[in-house]
Amino acid sequence: MKVQKVIVEEKSYPLYILLDKEFEVIEPVKRFIKYLDNTGKAPN
C-alpha cells in the first residue's frame, strides 16, 4: 500500500489517498476521507 498526496486547486490544503499494491485507489478509504473532508472534521 502507498499513501499518495493529491493537490486540488479548490482546497487550501493537500488531500491524501491510499493506493493498493497495483496503485489502485482503495474505495472505502477514499469515501471515508471524502466524508471527513466534506464535513470539515479533518483537513486530511
C-alpha distance matrix in Angstrom:
0.0 3.8 7.0 9.7 13.4 15.8 19.6 21.9 25.6 26.8 24.9 26.0 22.6 19.1 16.6 12.8 10.4 6.9 5.5 4.5 5.3 8.5 7.7 9.4 9.8 9.4 13.1 14.1 12.1 13.6 16.9 16.9 16.1 18.8 21.2 20.9 21.6 24.4 26.1 25.9 24.4 21.7 21.4 17.7
3.8 0.0 3.8 6.3 9.9 12.6 16.3 18.9 22.5 24.0 22.0 22.9 19.4 15.9 13.8 10.1 8.3 5.8 5.1 6.5 7.5 9.8 7.6 9.7 9.6 10.2 13.7 15.0 12.3 13.0 16.7 16.6 15.1 17.6 20.3 19.7 19.8 22.9 24.8 24.2 23.0 20.0 19.1 15.5
7.0 3.8 0.0 3.8 6.7 9.7 13.2 15.9 19.4 20.7 18.5 19.2 15.7 12.2 10.2 6.5 5.7 4.6 6.2 9.0 10.9 12.7 9.7 11.0 9.7 10.5 13.3 14.3 11.0 11.3 14.9 14.6 12.3 14.9 17.7 16.7 16.5 19.8 21.6 20.8 19.7 16.5 15.4 11.8
9.7 6.3 3.8 0.0 3.8 6.4 10.0 12.8 16.2 18.0 16.1 17.0 13.8 10.1 8.4 5.5 5.3 6.3 7.1 10.6 12.4 13.1 9.5 10.8 9.5 11.4 13.8 15.4 12.4 11.4 15.1 15.4 12.7 14.5 17.8 17.0 16.0 19.0 21.4 20.5 20.1 16.9 15.1 11.9
13.4 9.9 6.7 3.8 0.0 3.8 6.7 9.9 13.1 14.9 12.8 13.4 10.3 6.5 5.8 4.5 6.6 9.1 10.6 14.3 16.2 16.7 13.0 13.9 12.1 14.1 15.7 17.2 14.0 12.4 15.8 15.9 12.5 13.9 17.2 16.1 14.4 17.5 19.9 18.5 18.5 15.2 12.7 10.1
15.8 12.6 9.7 6.4 3.8 0.0 3.8 6.4 9.9 11.8 10.3 11.7 9.4 5.8 5.0 5.7 7.3 10.6 12.0 15.7 18.0 17.7 13.9 14.0 12.0 14.5 15.3 17.1 14.4 11.9 14.8 15.6 12.2 12.5 16.1 15.5 13.2 15.7 18.6 17.5 18.3 15.3 12.6 10.6
19.6 16.3 13.2 10.0 6.7 3.8 0.0 3.8 6.5 8.9 7.8 9.0 7.6 5.0 6.3 8.6 10.9 14.3 15.8 19.5 21.7 21.2 17.4 17.5 15.5 18.0 18.4 20.1 17.5 14.7 17.1 17.9 14.3 13.9 17.4 16.6 13.6 15.8 18.8 17.3 18.7 15.9 12.6 11.8
21.9 18.9 15.9 12.8 9.9 6.4 3.8 0.0 3.8 5.5 5.5 8.1 7.9 6.8 7.4 10.4 12.3 16.0 17.6 21.3 23.8 23.1 19.3 18.7 16.4 18.7 18.3 20.0 17.8 14.6 16.3 17.3 14.0 12.7 15.9 15.6 12.3 13.6 16.9 15.8 17.8 15.6 12.5 12.3
25.6 22.5 19.4 16.2 13.1 9.9 6.5 3.8 0.0 3.8 5.5 7.5 9.1 9.2 10.8 14.0 16.1 19.8 21.3 25.0 27.4 26.5 22.8 22.3 20.1 22.4 21.9 23.6 21.5 18.2 19.5 20.6 17.3 15.6 18.6 18.2 14.6 15.4 18.6 17.3 19.8 17.8 14.5 15.2
26.8 24.0 20.7 18.0 14.9 11.8 8.9 5.5 3.8 0.0 3.8 6.8 9.0 10.1 11.1 14.7 16.8 20.5 22.5 26.2 28.9 28.2 24.5 23.5 20.9 22.8 21.7 22.9 21.0 17.8 18.4 19.3 16.2 14.1 16.4 16.2 12.4 12.6 15.6 14.5 17.4 16.1 13.1 14.4
24.9 22.0 18.5 16.1 12.8 10.3 7.8 5.5 5.5 3.8 0.0 3.8 5.4 7.1 8.5 12.2 14.9 18.6 21.0 24.8 27.6 27.4 23.6 22.9 20.0 21.5 20.8 21.6 19.2 16.4 17.2 17.4 14.0 12.6 14.8 13.8 10.1 11.2 13.8 12.0 14.6 12.8 9.5 11.0
26.0 22.9 19.2 17.0 13.4 11.7 9.0 8.1 7.5 6.8 3.8 0.0 3.8 7.0 9.7 13.3 16.5 20.1 22.7 26.5 29.1 29.2 25.4 25.1 22.4 23.8 23.4 24.0 21.3 18.8 19.9 19.6 16.0 15.2 17.2 15.4 11.9 13.6 15.5 12.9 15.1 13.0 9.4 11.4
22.6 19.4 15.7 13.8 10.3 9.4 7.6 7.9 9.1 9.0 5.4 3.8 0.0 3.8 6.7 10.0 13.5 16.9 19.6 23.4 25.9 26.4 22.7 22.6 19.8 21.1 21.1 21.6 18.5 16.5 18.0 17.3 13.6 13.6 15.8 13.6 10.6 13.2 15.0 12.3 13.7 10.9 7.1 8.2
19.1 15.9 12.2 10.1 6.5 5.8 5.0 6.8 9.2 10.1 7.1 7.0 3.8 0.0 3.8 6.7 10.2 13.6 16.1 19.8 22.3 22.7 18.9 19.0 16.5 18.0 18.5 19.3 16.1 14.1 16.2 15.9 12.1 12.5 15.3 13.6 10.9 13.8 16.1 13.9 14.8 11.6 8.2 7.5
16.6 13.8 10.2 8.4 5.8 5.0 6.3 7.4 10.8 11.1 8.5 9.7 6.7 3.8 0.0 3.8 6.9 10.5 13.2 16.9 19.7 20.1 16.5 16.1 13.2 14.4 14.7 15.5 12.4 10.3 12.5 12.3 8.6 9.2 12.3 11.0 8.7 11.8 14.2 12.8 13.3 10.3 7.7 5.7
12.8 10.1 6.5 5.5 4.5 5.7 8.6 10.4 14.0 14.7 12.2 13.3 10.0 6.7 3.8 0.0 3.8 6.9 9.8 13.4 16.2 17.0 13.5 13.4 10.7 11.6 12.8 13.5 10.1 8.8 11.8 11.5 8.1 9.9 13.0 11.8 10.7 13.9 16.1 15.0 14.7 11.6 9.8 6.6
10.4 8.3 5.7 5.3 6.6 7.3 10.9 12.3 16.1 16.8 14.9 16.5 13.5 10.2 6.9 3.8 0.0 3.8 6.5 10.1 13.2 13.8 10.5 9.9 7.0 7.9 9.3 10.6 7.5 6.2 9.9 10.2 7.8 9.6 12.8 12.5 12.0 14.8 17.1 16.9 16.4 13.7 12.7 9.3
6.9 5.8 4.6 6.3 9.1 10.6 14.3 16.0 19.8 20.5 18.6 20.1 16.9 13.6 10.5 6.9 3.8 0.0 3.8 6.8 10.1 11.3 8.6 8.3 6.0 6.0 8.7 9.8 6.9 7.3 10.9 11.1 9.7 12.1 14.8 14.6 14.9 17.7 19.6 19.6 18.5 15.9 15.5 11.8
5.5 5.1 6.2 7.1 10.6 12.0 15.8 17.6 21.3 22.5 21.0 22.7 19.6 16.1 13.2 9.8 6.5 3.8 0.0 3.8 6.8 7.6 4.9 5.2 4.6 5.7 9.2 11.2 9.4 9.5 13.1 14.0 13.0 14.9 17.7 18.1 18.2 20.6 22.9 23.0 22.1 19.7 19.0 15.4
4.5 6.5 9.0 10.6 14.3 15.7 19.5 21.3 25.0 26.2 24.8 26.5 23.4 19.8 16.9 13.4 10.1 6.8 3.8 0.0 3.8 5.4 5.1 5.4 6.5 6.4 10.1 11.9 10.9 11.9 15.1 15.9 15.7 17.7 20.2 20.7 21.3 23.6 25.6 26.0 24.9 22.6 22.3 18.7
5.3 7.5 10.9 12.4 16.2 18.0 21.7 23.8 27.4 28.9 27.6 29.1 25.9 22.3 19.7 16.2 13.2 10.1 6.8 3.8 0.0 3.8 5.4 7.4 9.7 10.1 13.8 15.6 14.7 15.6 18.8 19.7 19.3 21.4 24.0 24.4 24.8 27.2 29.3 29.6 28.4 25.9 25.4 21.8
8.5 9.8 12.7 13.1 16.7 17.7 21.2 23.1 26.5 28.2 27.4 29.2 26.4 22.7 20.1 17.0 13.8 11.3 7.6 5.4 3.8 0.0 3.8 5.5 8.9 10.4 13.5 16.1 15.7 15.8 18.9 20.5 20.1 21.5 24.4 25.2 25.3 27.4 29.8 30.3 29.5 27.2 26.5 22.9
7.7 7.6 9.7 9.5 13.0 13.9 17.4 19.3 22.8 24.5 23.6 25.4 22.7 18.9 16.5 13.5 10.5 8.6 4.9 5.1 5.4 3.8 0.0 3.8 6.6 9.0 12.0 14.9 13.8 13.4 16.8 18.3 17.4 18.7 21.8 22.5 22.2 24.4 27.0 27.2 26.7 24.1 23.1 19.7
9.4 9.7 11.0 10.8 13.9 14.0 17.5 18.7 22.3 23.5 22.9 25.1 22.6 19.0 16.1 13.4 9.9 8.3 5.2 5.4 7.4 5.5 3.8 0.0 3.8 6.4 8.8 12.1 11.7 11.0 14.0 16.1 15.6 16.5 19.5 20.7 20.6 22.3 25.0 25.7 25.3 23.2 22.4 19.2
9.8 9.6 9.7 9.5 12.1 12.0 15.5 16.4 20.1 20.9 20.0 22.4 19.8 16.5 13.2 10.7 7.0 6.0 4.6 6.5 9.7 8.9 6.6 3.8 0.0 3.8 5.8 9.0 8.3 7.2 10.3 12.4 11.9 12.8 15.7 16.9 16.9 18.6 21.2 21.9 21.6 19.6 19.1 15.9
9.4 10.2 10.5 11.4 14.1 14.5 18.0 18.7 22.4 22.8 21.5 23.8 21.1 18.0 14.4 11.6 7.9 6.0 5.7 6.4 10.1 10.4 9.0 6.4 3.8 0.0 3.8 5.9 5.7 6.3 8.9 10.4 10.8 12.3 14.5 15.8 16.6 18.3 20.3 21.4 20.4 18.8 19.0 15.7
13.1 13.7 13.3 13.8 15.7 15.3 18.4 18.3 21.9 21.7 20.8 23.4 21.1 18.5 14.7 12.8 9.3 8.7 9.2 10.1 13.8 13.5 12.0 8.8 5.8 3.8 0.0 3.8 5.4 4.9 6.1 8.6 9.8 10.3 12.2 14.2 15.1 16.1 18.2 19.8 19.2 18.2 18.7 15.8
14.1 15.0 14.3 15.4 17.2 17.1 20.1 20.0 23.6 22.9 21.6 24.0 21.6 19.3 15.5 13.5 10.6 9.8 11.2 11.9 15.6 16.1 14.9 12.1 9.0 5.9 3.8 0.0 3.8 5.5 5.2 6.3 8.7 9.9 10.6 12.5 14.3 15.3 16.6 18.4 17.3 16.7 17.9 15.1
12.1 12.3 11.0 12.4 14.0 14.4 17.5 17.8 21.5 21.0 19.2 21.3 18.5 16.1 12.4 10.1 7.5 6.9 9.4 10.9 14.7 15.7 13.8 11.7 8.3 5.7 5.4 3.8 0.0 3.8 5.5 5.1 6.1 8.5 9.8 10.6 12.2 14.1 15.4 16.5 15.1 13.9 14.8 11.8
13.6 13.0 11.3 11.4 12.4 11.9 14.7 14.6 18.2 17.8 16.4 18.8 16.5 14.1 10.3 8.8 6.2 7.3 9.5 11.9 15.6 15.8 13.4 11.0 7.2 6.3 4.9 5.5 3.8 0.0 3.8 5.5 5.2 6.0 8.6 9.9 10.5 12.0 14.2 15.3 14.8 13.5 13.7 11.0
16.9 16.7 14.9 15.1 15.8 14.8 17.1 16.3 19.5 18.4 17.2 19.9 18.0 16.2 12.5 11.8 9.9 10.9 13.1 15.1 18.8 18.9 16.8 14.0 10.3 8.9 6.1 5.2 5.5 3.8 0.0 3.8 5.5 5.0 6.1 8.7 9.8 10.3 12.2 14.2 13.8 13.5 14.4 12.4
16.9 16.6 14.6 15.4 15.9 15.6 17.9 17.3 20.6 19.3 17.4 19.6 17.3 15.9 12.3 11.5 10.2 11.1 14.0 15.9 19.7 20.5 18.3 16.1 12.4 10.4 8.6 6.3 5.1 5.5 3.8 0.0 3.8 5.4 5.0 6.3 8.6 9.9 10.7 12.3 11.0 10.8 12.5 10.5
16.1 15.1 12.3 12.7 12.5 12.2 14.3 14.0 17.3 16.2 14.0 16.0 13.6 12.1 8.6 8.1 7.8 9.7 13.0 15.7 19.3 20.1 17.4 15.6 11.9 10.8 9.8 8.7 6.1 5.2 5.5 3.8 0.0 3.8 5.4 5.1 6.1 8.6 10.0 10.6 9.7 8.4 9.2 6.9
18.8 17.6 14.9 14.5 13.9 12.5 13.9 12.7 15.6 14.1 12.6 15.2 13.6 12.5 9.2 9.9 9.6 12.1 14.9 17.7 21.4 21.5 18.7 16.5 12.8 12.3 10.3 9.9 8.5 6.0 5.0 5.4 3.8 0.0 3.8 5.5 5.1 6.0 8.5 9.8 10.3 9.8 10.1 8.9
21.2 20.3 17.7 17.8 17.2 16.1 17.4 15.9 18.6 16.4 14.8 17.2 15.8 15.3 12.3 13.0 12.8 14.8 17.7 20.2 24.0 24.4 21.8 19.5 15.7 14.5 12.2 10.6 9.8 8.6 6.1 5.0 5.4 3.8 0.0 3.8 5.5 5.2 6.1 8.5 8.4 9.3 10.8 10.4
20.9 19.7 16.7 17.0 16.1 15.5 16.6 15.6 18.2 16.2 13.8 15.4 13.6 13.6 11.0 11.8 12.5 14.6 18.1 20.7 24.4 25.2 22.5 20.7 16.9 15.8 14.2 12.5 10.6 9.9 8.7 6.3 5.1 5.5 3.8 0.0 3.8 5.6 5.4 6.1 5.1 5.6 7.7 7.5
21.6 19.8 16.5 16.0 14.4 13.2 13.6 12.3 14.6 12.4 10.1 11.9 10.6 10.9 8.7 10.7 12.0 14.9 18.2 21.3 24.8 25.3 22.2 20.6 16.9 16.6 15.1 14.3 12.2 10.5 9.8 8.6 6.1 5.1 5.5 3.8 0.0 3.8 5.5 5.2 6.4 5.9 5.9 6.7
24.4 22.9 19.8 19.0 17.5 15.7 15.8 13.6 15.4 12.6 11.2 13.6 13.2 13.8 11.8 13.9 14.8 17.7 20.6 23.6 27.2 27.4 24.4 22.3 18.6 18.3 16.1 15.3 14.1 12.0 10.3 9.9 8.6 6.0 5.2 5.6 3.8 0.0 3.8 5.5 7.8 8.9 9.3 10.5
26.1 24.8 21.6 21.4 19.9 18.6 18.8 16.9 18.6 15.6 13.8 15.5 15.0 16.1 14.2 16.1 17.1 19.6 22.9 25.6 29.3 29.8 27.0 25.0 21.2 20.3 18.2 16.6 15.4 14.2 12.2 10.7 10.0 8.5 6.1 5.4 5.5 3.8 0.0 3.8 5.5 8.1 9.7 11.4
25.9 24.2 20.8 20.5 18.5 17.5 17.3 15.8 17.3 14.5 12.0 12.9 12.3 13.9 12.8 15.0 16.9 19.6 23.0 26.0 29.6 30.3 27.2 25.7 21.9 21.4 19.8 18.4 16.5 15.3 14.2 12.3 10.6 9.8 8.5 6.1 5.2 5.5 3.8 0.0 3.8 5.7 6.8 9.4
24.4 23.0 19.7 20.1 18.5 18.3 18.7 17.8 19.8 17.4 14.6 15.1 13.7 14.8 13.3 14.7 16.4 18.5 22.1 24.9 28.4 29.5 26.7 25.3 21.6 20.4 19.2 17.3 15.1 14.8 13.8 11.0 9.7 10.3 8.4 5.1 6.4 7.8 5.5 3.8 0.0 3.8 6.9 8.6
21.7 20.0 16.5 16.9 15.2 15.3 15.9 15.6 17.8 16.1 12.8 13.0 10.9 11.6 10.3 11.6 13.7 15.9 19.7 22.6 25.9 27.2 24.1 23.2 19.6 18.8 18.2 16.7 13.9 13.5 13.5 10.8 8.4 9.8 9.3 5.6 5.9 8.9 8.1 5.7 3.8 0.0 3.8 5.1
21.4 19.1 15.4 15.1 12.7 12.6 12.6 12.5 14.5 13.1 9.5 9.4 7.1 8.2 7.7 9.8 12.7 15.5 19.0 22.3 25.4 26.5 23.1 22.4 19.1 19.0 18.7 17.9 14.8 13.7 14.4 12.5 9.2 10.1 10.8 7.7 5.9 9.3 9.7 6.8 6.9 3.8 0.0 3.8
17.7 15.5 11.8 11.9 10.1 10.6 11.8 12.3 15.2 14.4 11.0 11.4 8.2 7.5 5.7 6.6 9.3 11.8 15.4 18.7 21.8 22.9 19.7 19.2 15.9 15.7 15.8 15.1 11.8 11.0 12.4 10.5 6.9 8.9 10.4 7.5 6.7 10.5 11.4 9.4 8.6 5.1 3.8 0.0
